[in-house]
Amino acid sequence: MAKQYETVIGLEVHIELATKTKIFCGCSTEFGGAPNTHTCPVCTGMPGSLPVLNKQVVEYAMAIGLATNCKITQVCKFDRKNYFYPDNPQNYQISQLYLPIARDGYVEIETGRGTKKVRIHEMHMEEDAGKLIHDEWDDTSLVDYNRSGVPLVEIVSEPDMRSADEVIAYLEKLRMIVQYLGASDCKLQEGSMRADVNLSVREVGTETFGTRTEMKNLNSFKAISHAIEGERERQIELLEAGKEVVQETRRWDDNKEHSYAMRSKEDAQDYRYFPEPDLVPIVISDEWIARIKAQQPELRSEKLERYKKEFDIPQYDAEIITESKRMADIFEATTAICGKPKKVANWLMGETFRLMKEQDMEPQDLKFSPENLAKLIDLADAGTINSSVAKDVFEKIFFEDVDPEKYVEENGLKMVNDEGALRETVERVIAENPQAVADFKGGKEKALGAMMGQTMRAMKGKANPGKVQELLRELLS
């Protein structure tokens, strides 16, 4: 009988915090910018420069720790992690090994088999490194220090996940919590959320772990899924062939759907950690923790409860809308203006999601204002425009945030309710389509739809569909 294997996965997730300035200096953390323009002597590692800790970094880290059920380490400190690499200007990274800011937490994920707890071993604060840009044409590597010193938290899970689906559920849960807190935008494609996957396989029923490998360079949920499947298969093939899995760091190439070895895995002692001499320990008082707790915004679970009571929308709608903080904010702001929660939910879950999918956009990329969506809903509700015009106008709102009232007025899109004009057009359509008339009289309902379509086209889509149908039935009978 073939052996059954189980995958064991733990993650190290790096999240860039949404502070305006870097962790130890006043340089901007904004993404993009010409290379090496967001830099100073501190974040480029100049001799004699001294780091000063950004208090907001500690507060964001505490907020994430509390929201993921961690214990906050009330006396914690920074350590130096020593390694030589061109994008690491000081030749060390300021991180936390011995006393990380938070530990022993968990998040709950939904799996096919119900709710599961994924434990968090610890979370620490550290600075990001710079970025190497490899120029294939010149065969050179250039370094950009804009990212150097951007604040990160690294969240290290226990090896509690057993499949790619569980990993994605865990990452989505973390991303949602952090976005709700406003602590990071967690854009994988911009590198503000990055995950390294530690994976091993073992025979089902074995207690001991297999040899693990670590995979880096994963910048989308799709890449993470593929890398997990690929690495699982690679390790099983090795074991089946009687070979050993080597503990190493591997790099995933998403284009080739293949991973290759980068280096043998280092252990903590290889980094010669020692306490960071330029920074004093951080002492976190009970009052400070209480203050951060009191400032925590409403998280998703609380929002869901409130939506059911306050807005009377279906559970399904509430779950879809609250999956992202940005979407929930738009929903609440629009509903506050027009007072029609179900209609707002329908526009968000229908047209908004459709256009986002077409444009490959995330909810936080949405630019349109709740005011304009509320105006559109009111225009459609009042019968000023019909539903197909409303969809066209919404596209304009989605991309350009136009004022729908002005746009409808300027482009003559108001619905024609004028009985005389409608009757005249309907009579003409009936006269021009004897076959459709005969079909309808012979019991074919479809023929009515064809004549409606022609009338709407003749009226440039601005006729009131209800009125058109009423007139057609009246004149045909």
KEDRENKE-877819 format. One record per residue (C-alpha): residue number from 1; x, y, z; chain; residue in three letters. Coordinates in Angstrom, 2 decimals. Layout:
BEGIN
   seq         X         Y         Z   mol   type
   NUM         X         Y         Z     A    ala
...
//
This chain:
BEGIN
   seq         X         Y         Z   mol   type
     1      0.00      0.00      0.00     A    met
     2      1.32      3.46     -0.94     A    ala
     3      2.53      5.61      1.95     A    lys
     4      0.32      8.54      2.97     A    gln
     5      2.13     11.82      3.60     A    tyr
     6      1.15     14.83      5.65     A    glu
     7      2.45     18.35      4.94     A    thr
     8      3.54     20.44      7.92     A    val
     9      3.76     24.20      7.33     A    ile
    10      4.79     27.18      9.43     A    gly
    11      5.03     30.75      8.16     A    leu
    12      7.20     33.78      8.76     A    glu
    13      5.17     36.79      7.64     A    val
    14      6.79     40.20      7.25     A    his
    15      4.45     43.18      7.30     A    ile
    16      5.59     46.74      6.51     A    glu
    17      3.96     49.16      8.94     A    leu
    18      2.03     52.19      7.71     A    ala
    19      4.10     54.82      9.52     A    thr
    20      4.92     58.01      7.62     A    lys
    21      8.59     57.74      8.58     A    thr
    22     11.11     54.94      9.04     A    lys
    23     11.73     52.98     12.24     A    ile
    24     14.94     54.73     13.35     A    phe
    25     15.04     57.98     11.34     A    cys
    26     12.77     60.66      9.86     A    gly
    27     12.95     59.50      6.19     A    cys
    28      9.74     58.86      4.25     A    ser
    29      8.44     55.29      3.97     A    thr
    30      6.42     56.02      0.81     A    glu
    31      6.51     53.27     -1.81     A    phe
    32      8.21     54.21     -5.08     A    gly
    33     10.25     57.41     -5.37     A    gly
    34     13.50     57.76     -7.34     A    ala
    35     16.20     55.36     -6.04     A    pro
    36     18.00     56.51     -2.88     A    asn
    37     15.94     59.69     -2.41     A    thr
    38     14.24     58.57      0.85     A    his
    39     17.55     58.20      2.69     A    thr
    40     19.79     59.79      5.32     A    cys
    41     22.99     58.87      7.24     A    pro
    42     21.00     56.64      9.66     A    val
    43     19.21     54.39      7.14     A    cys
    44     22.26     54.15      4.88     A    thr
    45     24.40     53.00      7.81     A    gly
    46     26.90     55.88      7.93     A    met
    47     29.48     55.63     10.74     A    pro
    48     28.60     57.71     13.79     A    gly
    49     24.87     57.96     13.00     A    ser
    50     22.53     56.86     15.79     A    leu
    51     19.05     55.28     15.60     A    pro
    52     16.06     56.83     17.41     A    val
    53     12.99     54.57     17.79     A    leu
    54      9.71     55.64     16.17     A    asn
    55      7.02     55.32     18.88     A    lys
    56      4.27     54.66     16.32     A    gln
    57      6.05     51.42     15.31     A    val
    58      5.75     50.11     18.88     A    val
    59      2.06     51.10     19.02     A    glu
    60      1.23     49.37     15.72     A    tyr
    61      3.11     46.25     16.85     A    ala
    62      1.22     46.24     20.15     A    met
    63     -2.12     46.68     18.33     A    ala
    64     -1.36     43.71     16.03     A    ile
    65     -0.18     41.65     19.01     A    gly
    66     -3.39     42.35     20.97     A    leu
    67     -5.61     41.65     17.95     A    ala
    68     -3.90     38.27     17.44     A    thr
    69     -4.34     37.24     21.10     A    asn
    70     -0.63     37.57     21.95     A    cys
    71      0.95     38.41     25.31     A    lys
    72      2.79     41.74     25.15     A    ile
    73      6.37     41.61     26.45     A    thr
    74      6.43     44.57     28.82     A    gln
    75     10.20     44.91     28.88     A    val
    76     11.57     44.20     25.42     A    cys
    77     14.69     45.24     23.58     A    lys
    78     16.41     45.26     20.19     A    phe
    79     19.27     43.04     19.05     A    asp
    80     21.80     43.19     16.24     A    arg
    81     21.59     40.46     13.65     A    lys
    82     24.95     40.47     11.87     A    asn
    83     25.28     39.50      8.23     A    tyr
    84     27.02     40.92      5.20     A    phe
    85     24.89     41.64      2.14     A    tyr
    86     24.99     44.62     -0.25     A    pro
    87     21.40     45.72      0.50     A    asp
    88     22.15     45.78      4.23     A    asn
    89     24.17     49.00      4.64     A    pro
    90     25.29     48.65      8.28     A    gln
    91     26.21     44.94      7.77     A    asn
    92     23.74     44.21     10.55     A    tyr
    93     19.99     44.44     10.92     A    gln
    94     18.33     45.79     14.07     A    ile
    95     15.78     43.14     15.06     A    ser
    96     14.50     41.34     18.20     A    gln
    97     15.63     37.83     19.07     A    leu
    98     15.71     37.45     22.85     A    tyr
    99     12.74     39.55     23.95     A    leu
   100     10.30     40.04     21.05     A    pro
   101      7.42     42.48     21.62     A    ile
   102      4.67     39.81     21.51     A    ala
   103      4.39     36.03     21.84     A    arg
   104      2.07     33.07     22.36     A    asp
   105     -0.94     34.24     20.33     A    gly
   106     -3.27     32.66     17.78     A    tyr
   107     -5.72     33.44     15.02     A    val
   108     -8.76     31.37     14.08     A    glu
   109     -9.27     30.32     10.47     A    ile
   110    -12.18     28.65      8.72     A    glu
   111    -11.27     25.37      7.01     A    thr
   112    -13.27     22.68      5.23     A    gly
   113    -13.42     20.88      8.58     A    arg
   114    -14.56     23.85     10.65     A    gly
   115    -12.71     26.46     12.72     A    thr
   116     -9.02     25.91     13.45     A    lys
   117     -6.55     27.79     15.65     A    lys
   118     -3.19     28.62     14.14     A    val
   119     -0.81     29.48     16.97     A    arg
   120      1.59     32.41     16.77     A    ile
   121      4.97     31.65     18.32     A    his
   122      6.14     35.27     18.46     A    glu
   123      6.13     38.64     16.73     A    met
   124      9.06     41.01     16.62     A    his
   125      9.86     44.48     15.27     A    met
   126     12.75     45.03     12.88     A    glu
   127     13.99     47.25     10.07     A    glu
   128     13.71     46.30      6.41     A    asp
   129     16.76     46.02      4.16     A    ala
   130     17.32     47.94      0.93     A    gly
   131     16.57     46.44     -2.45     A    lys
   132     18.92     45.09     -5.09     A    leu
   133     17.93     45.84     -8.68     A    ile
   134     19.54     43.37    -11.11     A    his
   135     20.13     44.80    -14.58     A    asp
   136     20.27     41.84    -17.00     A    glu
   137     21.33     44.13    -19.86     A    trp
   138     24.44     45.55    -18.16     A    asp
   139     25.02     42.43    -16.03     A    asp
   140     25.19     44.68    -12.95     A    thr
   141     23.33     44.94     -9.65     A    ser
   142     22.35     48.34     -8.29     A    leu
   143     21.17     49.03     -4.77     A    val
   144     18.27     51.26     -3.74     A    asp
   145     18.19     52.16     -0.02     A    tyr
   146     14.69     53.73     -0.05     A    asn
   147     13.27     50.65      1.69     A    arg
   148     16.18     50.36      4.12     A    ser
   149     14.89     51.14      7.63     A    gly
   150     11.19     50.81      6.75     A    val
   151      9.56     49.34      9.88     A    pro
   152      8.48     45.71      9.82     A    leu
   153      6.86     43.27     12.15     A    val
   154      7.68     39.63     11.59     A    glu
   155      4.97     37.21     12.72     A    ile
   156      6.24     33.66     13.22     A    val
   157      3.58     30.95     13.37     A    ser
   158      3.85     27.49     14.90     A    glu
   159      3.93     24.64     12.33     A    pro
   160      0.14     24.26     12.60     A    asp
   161     -0.94     24.41      8.95     A    met
   162     -1.41     21.28      6.83     A    arg
   163     -2.31     22.53      3.33     A    ser
   164     -2.05     25.45      0.93     A    ala
   165     -5.71     26.26      1.64     A    asp
   166     -5.02     26.63      5.37     A    glu
   167     -1.99     28.83      4.64     A    val
   168     -4.04     31.15      2.41     A    ile
   169     -6.85     31.28      5.01     A    ala
   170     -4.27     32.22      7.70     A    tyr
   171     -2.67     34.92      5.51     A    leu
   172     -6.06     36.37      4.55     A    glu
   173     -7.05     36.49      8.22     A    lys
   174     -3.79     38.23      9.21     A    leu
   175     -4.10     40.67      6.32     A    arg
   176     -7.68     41.49      7.26     A    met
   177     -6.80     42.10     10.95     A    ile
   178     -3.84     44.34     10.06     A    val
   179     -5.82     46.32      7.46     A    gln
   180     -8.69     46.81      9.91     A    tyr
   181     -6.18     48.18     12.44     A    leu
   182     -4.81     50.55      9.78     A    gly
   183     -1.32     49.22     10.61     A    ala
   184     -0.43     48.34      6.99     A    ser
   185     -2.03     48.17      3.54     A    asp
   186     -0.63     44.60      3.19     A    cys
   187     -0.15     44.81     -0.59     A    lys
   188      1.67     41.64     -1.58     A    leu
   189      2.55     42.99     -5.02     A    gln
   190      4.32     46.02     -3.46     A    glu
   191      6.05     43.86     -0.85     A    gly
   192      4.28     45.40      2.16     A    ser
   193      3.25     41.84      3.12     A    met
   194      5.67     39.00      2.42     A    arg
   195      5.54     35.37      3.50     A    ala
   196      8.33     32.81      3.80     A    asp
   197      7.02     29.24      3.90     A    val
   198      8.69     26.59      6.08     A    asn
   199      7.53     23.20      4.87     A    leu
   200      8.25     19.56      5.63     A    ser
   201      6.45     16.29      4.96     A    val
   202      6.09     13.21      7.15     A    arg
   203      4.26      9.94      7.02     A    glu
   204      0.72     10.18      8.36     A    val
   205      0.67      9.06     11.99     A    gly
   206      4.32     10.01     12.71     A    thr
   207      4.95     12.37     15.62     A    glu
   208      8.39     13.68     14.59     A    thr
   209      8.76     16.41     12.00     A    phe
   210     10.53     15.85      8.70     A    gly
   211     13.40     18.06      7.51     A    thr
   212     12.04     21.45      6.55     A    arg
   213     12.95     23.82      3.76     A    thr
   214     12.23     27.53      3.65     A    glu
   215     10.84     29.16      0.52     A    met
   216     11.30     32.84     -0.23     A    lys
   217     10.26     35.26     -3.02     A    asn
   218      6.51     34.69     -2.74     A    leu
   219      4.59     37.82     -3.68     A    asn
   220      1.05     36.62     -4.35     A    ser
   221     -1.39     34.13     -2.85     A    phe
   222     -1.24     32.22     -6.13     A    lys
   223      2.57     31.93     -5.96     A    ala
   224      2.33     30.76     -2.33     A    ile
   225     -0.20     28.05     -3.26     A    ser
   226      1.86     26.84     -6.22     A    his
   227      5.09     26.87     -4.21     A    ala
   228      3.53     24.76     -1.43     A    ile
   229      2.16     22.18     -3.88     A    glu
   230      5.46     22.07     -5.78     A    gly
   231      7.65     21.73     -2.68     A    glu
   232      5.39     19.07     -1.15     A    arg
   233      5.70     16.97     -4.33     A    glu
   234      9.48     17.52     -4.54     A    arg
   235     10.02     16.33     -0.93     A    gln
   236      7.74     13.29     -1.33     A    ile
   237      9.59     12.26     -4.51     A    glu
   238     12.93     12.48     -2.66     A    leu
   239     11.64     10.36      0.25     A    leu
   240     10.04      7.80     -2.09     A    glu
   241     13.39      7.46     -3.89     A    ala
   242     15.10      6.81     -0.53     A    gly
   243     16.93     10.16     -0.60     A    lys
   244     17.13     12.79      2.13     A    glu
   245     15.56     16.25      2.17     A    val
   246     18.28     18.85      2.77     A    val
   247     17.53     21.75      5.13     A    gln
   248     17.99     24.80      2.92     A    glu
   249     16.48     28.06      1.72     A    thr
   250     14.88     27.78     -1.71     A    arg
   251     13.76     30.47     -4.11     A    arg
   252     10.44     30.05     -5.93     A    trp
   253     10.30     31.10     -9.58     A    asp
   254      6.65     31.77    -10.38     A    asp
   255      7.19     31.97    -14.15     A    asn
   256      8.88     28.56    -14.29     A    lys
   257      6.68     27.10    -11.50     A    glu
   258      9.84     25.67     -9.97     A    his
   259     11.97     26.25     -6.87     A    ser
   260     15.74     26.04     -6.66     A    tyr
   261     18.21     26.05     -3.77     A    ala
   262     19.61     29.43     -2.68     A    met
   263     21.73     28.55      0.34     A    arg
   264     21.94     26.12      3.24     A    ser
   265     19.68     27.30      6.07     A    lys
   266     21.37     29.45      8.68     A    glu
   267     20.65     29.08     12.37     A    asp
   268     20.41     31.92     14.87     A    ala
   269     23.99     31.42     16.05     A    gln
   270     25.27     32.14     12.51     A    asp
   271     24.05     35.71     12.91     A    tyr
   272     26.00     36.36     16.15     A    arg
   273     23.11     38.24     17.73     A    tyr
   274     23.92     40.59     20.60     A    phe
   275     21.90     43.36     22.33     A    pro
   276     21.71     46.56     20.24     A    glu
   277     23.99     48.98     22.16     A    pro
   278     22.53     52.17     20.64     A    asp
   279     18.92     51.65     21.80     A    leu
   280     17.55     51.50     25.34     A    val
   281     15.08     48.75     26.30     A    pro
   282     11.37     49.50     25.76     A    ile
   283      9.28     49.47     28.91     A    val
   284      5.57     49.02     28.21     A    ile
   285      3.32     49.99     31.11     A    ser
   286     -0.10     48.48     31.87     A    asp
   287     -1.59     51.93     31.13     A    glu
   288      0.01     52.01     27.69     A    trp
   289     -1.41     48.55     26.84     A    ile
   290     -4.84     49.63     28.15     A    ala
   291     -4.71     52.76     25.98     A    arg
   292     -3.87     50.77     22.81     A    ile
   293     -6.65     48.29     23.67     A    lys
   294     -9.14     51.14     24.06     A    ala
   295     -8.11     52.60     20.68     A    gln
   296     -8.56     49.31     18.78     A    gln
   297    -11.13     49.82     16.01     A    pro
   298    -14.12     47.57     15.49     A    glu
   299    -12.79     44.34     13.96     A    leu
   300    -14.66     42.18     11.48     A    arg
   301    -16.44     39.87     13.93     A    ser
   302    -17.91     42.87     15.79     A    glu
   303    -18.88     44.52     12.49     A    lys
   304    -20.76     41.39     11.39     A    leu
   305    -22.80     41.38     14.59     A    glu
   306    -23.62     45.08     14.25     A    arg
   307    -24.56     44.83     10.54     A    tyr
   308    -27.16     42.16     11.28     A    lys
   309    -28.80     44.35     13.93     A    lys
   310    -28.38     47.75     12.31     A    glu
   311    -28.75     47.20      8.56     A    phe
   312    -30.92     44.10      8.23     A    asp
   313    -28.94     42.75      5.26     A    ile
   314    -28.40     39.01      4.63     A    pro
   315    -25.53     37.30      6.47     A    gln
   316    -23.92     36.49      3.08     A    tyr
   317    -23.85     40.17      2.06     A    asp
   318    -22.42     41.20      5.43     A    ala
   319    -19.65     38.59      5.19     A    glu
   320    -18.61     39.62      1.68     A    ile
   321    -18.63     43.36      2.48     A    ile
   322    -16.73     43.09      5.77     A    thr
   323    -13.95     40.97      4.25     A    glu
   324    -12.19     44.26      3.58     A    ser
   325    -12.11     47.34      5.77     A    lys
   326    -12.19     49.64      2.73     A    arg
   327    -15.35     47.99      1.36     A    met
   328    -17.02     48.13      4.79     A    ala
   329    -16.15     51.84      5.09     A    asp
   330    -17.68     52.61      1.66     A    ile
   331    -20.79     50.59      2.56     A    phe
   332    -21.32     52.40      5.87     A    glu
   333    -20.64     55.88      4.47     A    ala
   334    -22.95     55.37      1.46     A    thr
   335    -25.72     53.90      3.63     A    thr
   336    -25.43     56.84      6.04     A    ala
   337    -26.18     59.20      3.11     A    ile
   338    -28.97     57.36      1.26     A    cys
   339    -30.33     55.07      3.98     A    gly
   340    -30.72     52.07      1.63     A    lys
   341    -28.35     49.38      2.96     A    pro
   342    -29.56     46.49      0.77     A    lys
   343    -29.26     48.56     -2.41     A    lys
   344    -25.77     49.76     -1.43     A    val
   345    -24.77     46.13     -0.76     A    ala
   346    -26.10     45.10     -4.18     A    asn
   347    -24.06     47.78     -6.00     A    trp
   348    -20.90     46.83     -4.10     A    leu
   349    -21.30     43.09     -4.55     A    met
   350    -22.45     43.36     -8.17     A    gly
   351    -20.97     46.09    -10.34     A    glu
   352    -18.12     47.10     -8.00     A    thr
   353    -16.77     43.56     -7.69     A    phe
   354    -17.22     42.96    -11.43     A    arg
   355    -15.15     46.03    -12.36     A    leu
   356    -12.54     45.28     -9.68     A    met
   357    -12.09     41.78    -11.11     A    lys
   358    -11.78     43.13    -14.67     A    glu
   359     -9.18     45.68    -13.55     A    gln
   360     -7.40     43.26    -11.19     A    asp
   361     -7.89     45.71     -8.30     A    met
   362     -7.88     45.35     -4.54     A    glu
   363    -10.61     47.02     -2.41     A    pro
   364     -8.07     49.53     -1.05     A    gln
   365     -7.50     50.77     -4.61     A    asp
   366    -11.13     51.99     -4.90     A    leu
   367    -11.23     55.74     -5.41     A    lys
   368    -14.93     56.64     -5.86     A    phe
   369    -16.77     58.59     -3.17     A    ser
   370    -19.73     57.25     -1.15     A    pro
   371    -21.56     60.55     -1.96     A    glu
   372    -21.62     59.77     -5.68     A    asn
   373    -22.70     56.15     -5.22     A    leu
   374    -25.52     57.32     -2.90     A    ala
   375    -26.66     59.89     -5.51     A    lys
   376    -26.72     57.19     -8.20     A    leu
   377    -28.83     54.88     -6.02     A    ile
   378    -31.29     57.72     -5.41     A    asp
   379    -31.48     58.56     -9.15     A    leu
   380    -32.23     54.93    -10.05     A    ala
   381    -34.72     54.62     -7.19     A    asp
   382    -36.63     57.73     -8.20     A    ala
   383    -36.96     56.38    -11.76     A    gly
   384    -34.91     59.31    -13.10     A    thr
   385    -32.66     56.81    -14.94     A    ile
   386    -33.31     53.18    -15.80     A    asn
   387    -31.14     50.27    -14.69     A    ser
   388    -29.01     49.96    -17.82     A    ser
   389    -28.21     53.70    -17.79     A    val
   390    -27.44     53.41    -14.06     A    ala
   391    -24.82     50.71    -14.81     A    lys
   392    -23.18     52.88    -17.46     A    asp
   393    -23.13     55.89    -15.13     A    val
   394    -21.66     53.72    -12.34     A    phe
   395    -18.70     52.83    -14.59     A    glu
   396    -18.02     56.56    -14.90     A    lys
   397    -18.23     56.91    -11.12     A    ile
   398    -15.97     53.88    -10.61     A    phe
   399    -13.18     55.19    -12.83     A    phe
   400    -13.56     58.98    -12.63     A    glu
   401    -15.77     59.57     -9.59     A    asp
   402    -18.10     61.80    -11.64     A    val
   403    -21.11     63.47    -10.02     A    asp
   404    -23.98     61.32    -11.41     A    pro
   405    -26.59     64.09    -11.21     A    glu
   406    -24.49     66.45    -13.34     A    lys
   407    -23.41     63.64    -15.67     A    tyr
   408    -27.01     62.47    -16.30     A    val
   409    -28.14     66.07    -16.89     A    glu
   410    -25.25     66.97    -19.24     A    glu
   411    -25.57     63.78    -21.30     A    asn
   412    -29.39     63.78    -21.51     A    gly
   413    -29.72     60.36    -19.90     A    leu
   414    -32.95     60.92    -17.96     A    lys
   415    -35.60     58.25    -18.46     A    met
   416    -38.35     59.13    -20.95     A    val
   417    -41.72     58.78    -19.22     A    asn
   418    -43.55     60.91    -21.78     A    asp
   419    -46.52     58.74    -22.77     A    glu
   420    -46.95     60.43    -26.17     A    gly
   421    -43.35     59.90    -27.33     A    ala
   422    -43.31     56.32    -26.03     A    leu
   423    -46.65     55.41    -27.64     A    arg
   424    -45.49     56.80    -31.00     A    glu
   425    -42.27     54.71    -30.92     A    thr
   426    -44.07     51.53    -29.80     A    val
   427    -46.64     51.93    -32.61     A    glu
   428    -43.82     52.29    -35.15     A    arg
   429    -42.01     49.17    -33.84     A    val
   430    -45.25     47.14    -34.04     A    ile
   431    -45.87     48.34    -37.62     A    ala
   432    -42.31     47.42    -38.69     A    glu
   433    -42.38     43.89    -37.18     A    asn
   434    -45.40     41.95    -38.50     A    pro
   435    -43.64     38.59    -37.94     A    gln
   436    -42.94     39.34    -34.25     A    ala
   437    -46.54     40.48    -33.81     A    val
   438    -47.81     37.22    -35.34     A    ala
   439    -45.45     35.19    -33.12     A    asp
   440    -46.63     36.99    -29.99     A    phe
   441    -50.27     36.46    -30.88     A    lys
   442    -49.46     32.78    -31.49     A    gly
   443    -48.37     32.53    -27.83     A    gly
   444    -44.61     33.20    -28.11     A    lys
   445    -43.72     35.51    -25.16     A    glu
   446    -40.16     35.86    -26.50     A    lys
   447    -41.45     38.00    -29.37     A    ala
   448    -42.47     40.66    -26.83     A    leu
   449    -38.88     40.84    -25.58     A    gly
   450    -37.61     41.38    -29.13     A    ala
   451    -40.02     44.29    -29.68     A    met
   452    -39.09     45.76    -26.27     A    met
   453    -35.42     45.64    -27.27     A    gly
   454    -36.16     47.50    -30.50     A    gln
   455    -38.19     50.15    -28.68     A    thr
   456    -35.41     50.68    -26.12     A    met
   457    -32.87     51.02    -28.94     A    arg
   458    -35.10     53.52    -30.75     A    ala
   459    -35.34     55.53    -27.50     A    met
   460    -31.51     55.29    -27.02     A    lys
   461    -31.98     53.14    -23.90     A    gly
   462    -33.71     55.95    -22.00     A    lys
   463    -37.30     54.64    -22.06     A    ala
   464    -38.97     53.38    -18.90     A    asn
   465    -38.96     49.59    -19.49     A    pro
   466    -42.09     49.07    -17.36     A    gly
   467    -44.03     51.65    -19.41     A    lys
   468    -42.78     50.17    -22.70     A    val
   469    -43.98     46.69    -21.78     A    gln
   470    -47.35     48.04    -20.62     A    glu
   471    -47.86     49.90    -23.93     A    leu
   472    -46.79     46.92    -26.05     A    leu
   473    -49.25     44.60    -24.31     A    arg
   474    -52.03     47.20    -24.57     A    glu
   475    -51.49     47.89    -28.29     A    leu
   476    -50.98     44.22    -29.22     A    leu
   477    -54.16     43.06    -27.51     A    ser
//
